[in-house]
Amino acid sequence: VVARSLAEGSLRAVPVELPKRDFAMITHRDRQASLAQMALKAHLTGKADALASAE
């Protein structure tokens, strides 16, 4: 949808420099992380490819 709109000219790409942000992940010390939480953490830290290839 986006590619077609860009090609038609009804949508324009605007280059924007966004500042780098730091985020923190808070977890409960008495609970084990779910698979979804572990996948999100791997994705955010750039380790998702290594995690996927290990499976």
C-alpha positions in Angstrom: 0.0 0.0 0.0 2.8 2.4 0.9 4.9 1.6 -2.1 2.0 2.2 -4.4 1.1 5.5 -2.8 4.7 6.6 -3.0 4.8 5.7 -6.7 1.5 7.5 -7.4 2.7 10.6 -5.6 -0.2 10.6 -3.2 2.3 9.9 -0.4 5.7 11.5 0.0 8.7 10.3 2.0 10.1 13.0 4.3 13.6 12.4 5.6 13.7 13.0 9.3 16.6 12.6 11.7 15.3 11.2 15.0 17.3 11.5 18.1 18.6 8.2 19.5 16.7 7.1 22.6 17.6 4.8 25.5 15.0 2.5 26.8 14.8 0.3 29.9 13.0 -3.0 30.4 11.5 -3.6 33.8 10.8 -7.2 34.9 9.5 -8.8 38.0 12.2 -10.5 39.9 10.0 -13.3 41.1 8.5 -14.2 37.7 10.1 -16.0 34.8 10.0 -14.2 31.5 7.5 -15.4 28.9 8.6 -16.5 25.4 7.1 -13.2 24.1 9.1 -11.2 26.6 12.3 -13.0 25.7 11.6 -12.5 22.0 11.0 -8.8 22.4 14.2 -8.4 24.5 16.2 -10.3 21.8 14.6 -8.1 19.1 15.3 -4.8 20.9 18.9 -5.8 21.8 19.7 -7.0 18.2 20.1 -10.6 19.3 16.9 -11.8 17.5 18.8 -13.3 14.6 21.1 -15.3 16.8 18.1 -16.5 18.9 16.2 -17.6 15.7 19.2 -19.5 14.3 19.7 -21.3 17.6 16.2 -22.8 17.4 
